[in-house]
Amino acid sequence: MERLETLLACILRAGAHELADRPDVPARVVISEYVDLADAFYGDKETGFDQRCTRSSGRELRPDELAVPGGPGKTAG
């Protein structure tokens, strides 16, 4: 995290916090909002990085919510 630009690191931390501590907000909404936020400030490379990190956090923190129907152990996104 210390090698990331400050704003991008803050976006990733805020997304992880919301995924971890706000179960009332659907994980897919959190992911979408933080990807949109990164897109507002950065280009495709950083936005893609944010999307991969936020989805990875979502799969780890909310595996049941992001499970793909019909596939044990598979996750969406």
C-alpha positions in Angstrom: 0.0 0.0 0.0 2.9 2.4 0.7 3.8 2.3 -3.0 0.4 3.4 -4.2 -0.6 7.0 -4.8 -2.3 8.4 -1.7 -5.7 8.9 -3.2 -5.8 5.4 -4.8 -4.8 3.9 -1.4 -7.5 5.8 0.3 -10.1 4.6 -2.2 -9.0 1.0 -1.7 -9.1 1.3 2.1 -12.5 2.9 2.1 -13.9 0.2 -0.1 -12.4 -2.5 2.1 -13.8 -0.8 5.2 -17.3 -0.6 3.7 -17.2 -4.3 2.7 -16.0 -5.3 6.1 -18.1 -3.1 8.3 -21.3 -2.2 6.4 -23.2 -5.5 5.8 -26.3 -3.4 5.1 -24.8 -2.2 1.8 -24.7 -5.0 -0.9 -21.2 -6.0 -1.9 -21.9 -5.5 -5.6 -23.0 -1.9 -4.8 -19.8 -1.2 -2.8 -17.6 -2.6 -5.6 -19.4 -0.6 -8.3 -19.3 2.7 -6.3 -15.6 2.4 -5.6 -14.7 1.5 -9.1 -16.7 4.5 -10.3 -14.9 6.7 -7.8 -11.5 5.5 -9.0 -12.6 6.1 -12.6 -13.5 9.7 -11.8 -9.8 10.4 -10.9 -7.8 7.8 -12.9 -7.4 6.1 -16.2 -8.1 2.5 -17.2 -4.9 1.1 -15.6 -5.6 2.4 -12.1 -9.4 1.8 -12.3 -8.8 -1.8 -13.3 -6.4 -2.2 -10.4 -9.0 -0.8 -8.0 -11.7 -3.1 -9.5 -9.5 -6.2 -9.1 -8.5 -5.3 -5.5 -12.1 -4.4 -4.4 -13.5 -7.5 -5.9 -10.9 -9.6 -4.3 -11.6 -8.0 -0.9 -15.3 -8.6 -1.5 -14.8 -12.3 -2.2 -12.7 -12.6 0.9 -15.0 -10.6 3.2 -18.3 -11.7 1.8 -17.9 -15.0 0.1 -21.6 -16.0 0.4 -22.9 -12.8 -1.1 -20.6 -13.0 -4.1 -21.0 -16.7 -4.8 -22.0 -17.7 -8.4 -25.1 -19.8 -8.6 -24.5 -23.4 -9.6 -20.8 -23.4 -8.8 -19.4 -24.4 -5.4 -16.4 -22.3 -4.5 -16.9 -20.0 -7.6 -17.4 -16.3 -7.1 -18.8 -13.6 -9.3 -16.6 -11.1 -11.1 
